Every structure is written in structure tokens, then in C-alpha cells.
Amino acid sequence: MPVILALLLGFQHALSMLAGVITPPIIIAGQEGANFDSETAQYLVSTSLIVCGILSSIQITRFHIYKSPYYVGTGLISVVGTSFAIIPVATGAFAQMYATGYCPTAADGTKLPCPDGYGAILGTACLCALLEVGLSFTKPSVLKRIFPPLVTGPTVTLIGISLIQSGFEGWGGGSGACFGPPRPTDGPYALCPQVGAPHALPWGSAEFIGLGFSVFVTIIICERFGSPIMKSCAVVLGLLVGCIIAGATGYFSSSGITGAPAASFIWVKTFPLRVYGPIILPLLAVYVVLMMEAIGDITATCDVSRLEVEGKLFESRIQGGVLADGFNGLLAGLCTITPMSTFAQNNGVIALTRCANRRAGYAACFFLVVMGIFSKFAAALVAIPAPVLGGMTTFLFSAVAVSGIRIISTCPFTRRNRFILTASMALGFGATLVPNWFSYVFTYAGDNRAKQGFFNAIVLVLETGFAVTGFLALFLNLVLAEEIEDEAASITANDADAADDREEWARIKHGKMEGEGSDGGEKSNDLEAPAAKP
């Protein structure tokens, strides 16, 4: 493939995944997460782009493990990006850390930056990544039996639903102290993002809602009227339009951009790696979800690349992709970034351009690394107003929920499967809508940190909607026996009345024909009995 063509196609791949790559570090570094300053947030966005470029090249290259039948990587244009699944776990963990004193707060209750908490999330994520690495050596058929769509579908759905709240809060002006509830009326956060910021307004102001809608409506317009390439990059184009409007109306602050260094790279900032016990179980659930997402995404990439989706070579690609996914999660933590996952955003580019050449994939990796190194670009992304980012992330997070619904739709809706979905999603929806429902169960207030950590772990799992849904669905799927149910033979209300309907239409038709025959002998064929309903 010519170099120029590879660069053009690679740039399209990079644009298609850009929004997904930058969103998690911005949210985790913000007021819902570690409350980092803009300089640290810029570093995390830059590092996320760099690490995504480097780790995507591992998936694309496909390394053979010496003297073994195993591989690392898929050998396809399987790009990776920062996982959305970590966001609800991280935000829940930070809320607990601030509540228990693990993270510092000021005398007036203001949350201070918490690098120790962020380092604890990274360290725990590195440890939990070993689960996916170990499962990668299991046959894909076995993995699909243990973690079928009945388990992963509702889990992914709950991840998307829990994230939509964050997107909507940002759409209204921000998800930090200016949001409340209740919405503050005085103090430094009476306006969003804070008093003294450019064009600061109370949360939920019409101007903020309009900015978010400018992004959302642009995405819809691109889907309706745009070219195929525009449709693939609709989210980025929507973000661009929102930024142009925000810049023209004075919502941008240029201080962070002008003060940012010219270049950045991995480990410019570091965080102390620790293991935080309460998030081990939720992160294990995250890696199970990432593994099953990787299997689905790799299958889709093989399909759009017109490669076989069964057989030994396909299973080898699945094994290599899952192993690389877990290995990338470990490397990402060591590179100061939260877990990575295999992305499917670029599959649309492959289908539209009909190009699955790995040179285009390497070109995409190159552009991602370049974007990350030039930290002015990351600073501009961090400076995007919360309503603009909220309009984009609401769409992205809803797409995650819809992906889960699509996975659920592949399951036969037998009585057993409906029961499992109902039981597991009941607790998941409840924990998402009432996130503090389990906060007051344990009343221990002693000095035993291990005991307190154990209680915190239970609370965090039961207050993380997708985690409790995933674990309960996994348990019920293993203990409830399969049922033999022929739903095709079941009689619906329409089927039960079909015979009576045919008789009634035959009587009406016969009466009509007799009436016309008495008037002139003419017969009408306008009325016909309806066919039997299937």
C-alpha cells in the first residue's frame, strides 16, 4: 500500500476513535474522580493517546510466543482505547475514598486532588488484569459457555446506563460541586464550572443545554445527510461544531492551553501504585466484560475484513486478542492510564473503505502518538466546556447501553433466560437509580482497617449496578438448569381467534355477493378474507 494512502486511511481510523480515547481520562481526572488540576488532566489525556497508539500496534502486529501455540495480538486492525467500563468503578471508588479519609478534603469539605487514590486504582487494575491474561488460554467456546450473552449483555447495558448520568450532568454545566444536589446558590460553585470562569452560569442554564444540543443535533445531521466517512466521524464532527460555537460565544479559557508545555510523554507524572481492596471484585467484573467485548469486537473486525469467523485461525486470533487485551490492561496501568479495551469504532471505516491493510492501522497508531506528544492538543481537549463534552458523551454512553441490548437480543427469550435477566437487572437498575441504598447496612466504626476494607468492598460491589448484575447473572446462569421450551408452538391471542376471523370474513363476503347479485348480478372481489395469521 502506498504510504500516502496508508496515512490518509490511518487518519480516518484515528479520528473515528478519538472521542472514545479522550473521554475516560477527562472524567476520571475531573470533579467526579480524582479532582486533578488542569495540568495533570492534560497529562492524562496526552498519555492516553500515546498509550493507545503504542498498545494498538501490539494488537495489530500479532507476536508468536516462542515454542508455544499461542499468540499476542490479532494481526488485524484491532485498535484499543481507554475503557468506559472503568468509569463507574473509579467514580464510586473515589466517592468512597473521600468519605473514608483515604483521599484528602479541605476544612470546608472541598475535595482536594487525590494522586494516591488514582495510583491505588492503577495498581489494583494491574493486578486484576491477570485474570484476563489467564482466561486468554481457555478455548473461546468454553469462555462463551461460562460468560454467555445472557451474562455479558445486561452487564454492558448497566455500564452504559450508569454512564449516561455523568454525561447528562456535564450537559447541564458540570458534574462537580456546582451541580449539587441541591444546586448551590452562593459560594465559589454557585456558577459552573466555578465563579470567575469564562461565561460561568448556574447549572442547567438554557445556554448550557443549547451547547450540548448543538453537539447532539450535529451528530444526527451527519448521520442523516453526511457522506459515509462523515457518518463514521459524526461524533468528532459534533464535538468540533460544539467547540466552534463555544469558542465564538466566550466559553473557552485559553490559559490552560497557553500554559501547557510544548510536548509530553509517558511518566512525566507518576502516581504511587497500591492495591485498594474494595475495588478488586468490581474490577474483576470489568475485565470479564472487557474480555467478552474483545471477542465480539475481534469477530466483527474479521467479518468486515472478509476473513473467516470460524476455524483454528479464527480461534487463534481470538486467543491472541484476548491475551493482548489483558496484557495491554497491565501495561496501561504501568503507564499511568486506566485499563484499555479493544475498540470497534474503526470497523465502520474498514467496511466503508474496504481496506483492512495493517499499514493503515500502523498509520492510525502513529497519529495517536503524535496527538499525544504535542500536549497543546491535549490541553485544548481538556479546555472543552462541560456542556459540549456532555452532549458528546451522552451519545457515546447511550451507544454502550444499546450495545448491551444488542447482545441480549441474541439470547432466546425462554422463561429461564427472562427470569435471569429480570433478577439480575432488578438489582442493577436499583443500585444505579439509588446508589446509596446499601451504604447504611454496616455500622462498624472500629480501628480494624482490614475489616472496614472488607465491608467497603461489599458496599462498593452492591452499589455498582453493573457489578451486582454481572455477578448475579453469572451465578444464576450456572445454577439454573436449561429448559426445553418450544415457544414457536405457543398460541397467542391473534392465533387463537384466527379461525373465527376467517369464518366472519367468509360470512361478510357471502352476504355482499348476494346483495350485489340481486341488484344486477355483478359480483365484487374487493373484499377478501384475510390470510391466516402465522
N, C-alpha and C positions, 0 to 999 in steps of 0.2 A: 504494500500500500504506500502511495506517495506520502511524504512527510507532511506536506501542506494539508492534504485531505485528512490525514490522521489527526492533525491539530484542530481542524475545524470540527470534526466529529467529536473529538475529545472535549472540546469546549462546550458542546451541547450536552454531553454527559455530565460535566461538572456543574453546569447551570441547573440541570434537572434535579440534582441532589443538594444544591447549595442551601436551600431553605431548611431542609431537614438536618443538615450538619450543624448549622449555627444556632438552632433553637434551644436544644437542651443546655448547652453551657450558659447561654444568656439567662435562662430561667433559674438554673441552679445557683448561679452567681448573684442573682437578684435578691429582692427582699423576701421572697418565699423560701429562699435557700440559705446560702452562707453569708449574705449581706456584704459581699466584697465591694471594694471601691471600683471605680471605672477602669483604673489601670490593671487590676487583677482580672476583671471581666474581659478586657481586651486581650490579655494574655491567654485566657482560656479559649476564647473564640479563635485566635490565631493558632494555638496548639491543636485545637480540634480539627481545623482544616489541614494542618500539616500531618497529623497522625492519621487522619482518614486517607490522605493521599498515599502515605507510606504503607499502611496496612491493606489498602485496596490492592496494591501491587503484589502483596503476598497471595491474596485470593486469586488474582489473575494469573500469576506465574505457575502455580502448581508444582511444588517440590516433592520429589520422591524420598521417602525415609529409607535410609541405607539398610540393605538386607532385610527388607520387610515388604509386605504387600500394601502398605499404607502410604497415603499422600497428605500433603498440607496444601490446601488450595483447590480450586475447581478447574482452573485452566480456561475459564470463561470470563466475560466482562462482568464479574460479580463484584460490585463495589461495596464498600462498607461505610457506615456513618454512625454518629453518636446515637445511641438507642433512646427512644422516647420512653421505653418501659422503666427506666431508672428514675424518671422524674417524680412519680408519686411516692416511690420509696424514699428518695432523697429529701423531698419536701416534708414528708411525715417524720423522717428521722431528725431533720433539723428542728422541727417544732418540738419534738421530744427532748432533744439536746438542750435547747434554750430553756425548756420548762424544768429540767432536772439540774441545770447549772453546768452541764458539760460545755456549753458554749456561753461566752460572757454576755452580760447585759449591763447597760449603764444604770446609774442610780434612779433615773426617771423611767426605767423599763425599756428604753430603746435597745434594740438588738445590735450588738457590735459584730464586726467581721469575725468569722469562726474558721480559720485555717485548720485548726486541729480537727474540727468536725468533718471538714471536707477531706482531710487526709485519712480519717477513720473510714469514710465511705469508700475511698480509693483502695485502702488496704483490705477491707472486707470484700470488695468486688474482686480483687486479685485472687483472694482465697477461694471464693465461690466459683470463679471461672474454671477451676479444676474439675468441677462437676461436668461441665460441657465437654471439656477435654477428655474425661474418662468415658462419657457416653458416646463420643465420636467413634469409638472402636466397637460399638454394638451395631448389628445389622440394622439398616433402615427399617426393614419390615418389623423387627422387634420393637424398635422405638415407636413406630406408628401404632402398634398394638397397646403399648403402655401409655402413650400420650396421644390418643386419637383426637380427631377434630372435636369430639364431644368434650374434651378437657381443655384443649388449647383455644377453641373458638370463644367460649364465654370469658376466658381469661383475657384474651386480646380485646374483646368488646368492653370489658370493665376498665382496662387500661385507657382506652380511648375516651370513655365516658368520664373517668376521673380527671383526665387532662383537659377536657372541654371547659371545666370550671376555671382553670387557670387562664385559658385563652379568653374567656368572657370577661374575667376580672381585668385583664390587661386592656381589652377592648374599651372598657368603661373609663380607663385612665391609669390603671396600675393595680397590682395585686398586693401592694405593701401596706404601710400604715395609713395611707390616705384613703384606702378602701374601707377600713373598719372590719366588720361592722361593730357598732354603728358608724356612719360616716362622720369623721371629726369636723367640728365647726370652728375650732381655734387651734393654735399651736403651729409648729412648723409643717405639719402634714394636713392642714386644713385644705390645701390645694394639692393637686397631683402634677408632677411627681413629688414636689415639695414647694413650699413658699420660696419665691425668688428664682425659680426655674423659668426658662423662656415659655411664655404663653401658658402659665400654670392656671388650672381651672379646678373647680370641685369635681370629685369623682362622679361619673355618669353624666357630665355636661353634654349638651347636644353636639358641640364641636368635636368632642372625643368620639362620640358614636358615629358621627359623619365621617371622620377619618377612617375608622375601621371599616365602614361600609364602602368607602372608596376602594379599598383593597379587595373586599369580598365581591363587590359588583364587577370589578375588573377581571377577576378570575372567571366569573360566569360569562362575561362578554367574550373573553378569549376562547372559552370552551364552545360558545355558540358560533362565533364569527371568525375565529382565528384559523390560521393555517395549521397543519399537523405539528410542526415544530413549535408554534406558539402555544398549542394545547399542552405539549409536553413541558413547557416552561411557564405555564399560566400562573403558578404560584409566585415565581420570581418576578414576573411582569407585574402582577398585582402589588407586590411589595414595592417595586420600583415606582409605580404610579402613586402609591400612598406616600412614599418618601418625597416625591416631587411636590405633591400638594402640601405636605407638612413643612417642607423647606420654604415654599413660597409664602406660607402663612405664618412663619416665625416660630415653629415648634422645635426646631433643631438647635442644639447648643454646640458650637464649634470648638469649645475649649478642650474637650476631650480629644478631638481629632488633631488639633494643633499641638497639644501637649504629648501626643503619643510618639514613641520612638520610631525611627525610620524602618527598623527591622526587628523581628522577634524570632525565637525558635524554642524548641522543647527545653525544659529545665531552666529557663530564665528565672522562673519562680518555682519553688518546691514546697511540698507540704509533708508534714510528718505522717508516715504510714502507720496505721494502727488497725486493730480488729475491734469493731464495735458489735458486740454480741447480739443486741436486739434486732439487727437488720440481716442476720445470717439467713434465717428462713425466708424472708421476703426476697432476698437477692437470689437464693436458690431457685425460687419460683420464677424470677426474672430470667435466669439462664435457661430454664426449661422452655420458657416461651421463646427466647431468642433461638434456641436450637430448632424448635419446630418451625419458626418463621424462616430460618435459614434453609430448611429442607424445602419449604414451599417456594421460596424465592429462587433457589437454585433450579428447581423443577421448571418454574416459569421462564427462567433465563435460557435453559436448554430448549424449551419449546419455541420461544421467539427466535432463538439462534438456529432453529431447524436441526437440532441434534436429538438423538434418541433419548426417550424418557423412561427407558426400562433396560434391563440387562446389566451385565457386570460393569461396563464402563460407566453407566449412569450411577450405579451404586457406589462406584469408586469416587465419582465426583461428589456425591452426597457426603461420603465419609470424609473426604479431604476438605470439603467446605465447612462441615460442622467442626472438624478439628481446628481449622484455621479460625473459625468464628470464636471458639473458646480461647485459643492461643492469642488472638487479637484482643480479647477482653482482658487477658492478663497483661499483655504489653501496653494496652491503653492506660491501665492503672499505673503502671510504672512510668508512663509518660505524662502523668498528672491529668488524665482525662477519664471520665466515666466510661462504662462499657460500650463497646461497639457492637453493631449488628449488621448483618447482610441486608443491603438495600435493594428494593425492587423498583425504585423511581426511574431508573435508567432503562428499564425494559421497554418502555414506550419508545424511546429513542432508537433502540435496536430494531424494533418492529417497523418503525417509520422509515429509517434509513436503510434497512436491510443489510446492515453492516455489523457483524459480530467479531470483526478482527481485533485481536488483543492489542494491536498498536494504538487503536482508538482508546482503549482502556488505559494504557500507559500514559497517553496524552492527557486524559482526564486527571490521572494522578498528578501529573506534572503541574496542571493548572491549579489544583487544590493546594499543592505545596507552595506554589508561588503566591497564591492569595494569602496563605497563612504567614509567609515570611514577611511580606510587606504589611506591617502592623497598622499602617494608616487605614488600610481596607477594613481590618477588624475593628478599629476604632469607629469608623463610620457605621458599621453594623451595630455596634453597642449603643451608639447615639440615636438609633431609630426610636422615635416616640413609642410608648407602650400601646396606644390605641392602634397604630399602624401594625405593629408586631402582633397585637391581639387579633386583628382581623385576619391575618395570615395564619396564625397558629390555631385559631378556632377551626378553620377549614382543614388544616393538616390533622388535627387531633380527631376531628369527626371522621376523616378518612381512615384513621386507625380503628375506630369503632365499627365502621362499615366493613373493614377487612375481617374483623371478628365475626360479624353477622354472615359474611360470605362463607367463612369456614364452617359456621354452624349449619348453614344451608346444605352442606354436603352430607350431613348425617340423616339417616332415615328417622322420621319422627314417630317412632314407636312409643308405646306407653312408657317403657323403661327409660328411653332417652329423654322424653319430656319430663319425667319425674326428676332425673338427674339435673337437667337444665333448670328446672323450677327451684329445686332445693339449693343448688349451688349459687344461682344468680339472686335468689332472695336475700341471702346474707351479703352478697357482693353489692347489690343495689342499696341495701340498708346501710352498710358501712360507708358507702360513698356519699349518700344523702345526709346521714347523721354521723359524721366522722368521730365524734367523741362518745359514742354510745357505750364503749367498754372502758372508758377512762376511770370510772369510779368503782370498778369491781374489786380491785386490790387496794387495801388500805394500809399496807405495810409502810412504815416510816422509820425503820431502824437503820443501823450503820452497816449492815451486811450488803456490800455492793454487788456481790455475786447473786444473791437472792433478788435484790432490786433489779438487776440486769435481766434476770430470768423473767420476772413479772413484766418488765418493759418490753421484752421480746414478744410475749404472748399478746400484750395490748397492741403492739405495732402490727402484728400479723392480722389480728381480728379487726383492726381499724383501717387496714389496707384492703380495699374492696377486691381488687383482682387477685390478691394473695389468698384470701379466705375462699374465694370462688374456685381458684385453681386447685387448692388442696382438697376441698370438699368434693369437687368433681372427680378428681383422681381417685379418692377413696371410694366413692360410690360406684364408679366405673369398675373398680376391681372387685367389690363385694357383691354387687347386684348381678345376678345371672342374666344372660341374654334370653330374651323371649322370642318365641316363634309367633309372629303376628302377621297375618295376611290382610293388610289394610286395603288392598285392592278389592277384596270381596265384601267389605263393609258397605252397608246400604245407607245412603244419605237421604235427606228429606226429598230431594229432587228425584232420585231414583225410585223412591217408594211411591210417588204419585205419577210416575211416567205412564203406567198402563191406563189409569183413569183419564189422564190428559189426552191420550190418543183416542179413547172412546168418545170423549166430549167433542173433540175436533171433528171426528167422523160424523157424529150426530148433527153438528152445526153445518158441515159441508153438505150432508144429505138433505137437510131442510132447505138450504139455499138453492140447491139444484132443483128441487121440486117446485119451489116458488117461481123460479125463472122459467121452468118448463111450462107452467100454467099460463105465463104471460106471453110466451111466443116460442116456446120450445128450445130457446137458446140455453146453452149450458156454460157455466163460468168455471174456469180453472184458477181463478185468482186466489181462492182460499185453499190451502193445502194443509193437511195435518202435519204438525212438526215431527221431525225425526225423533226417535227415542234418544233420550239423553244418556250419554255414556256413564 
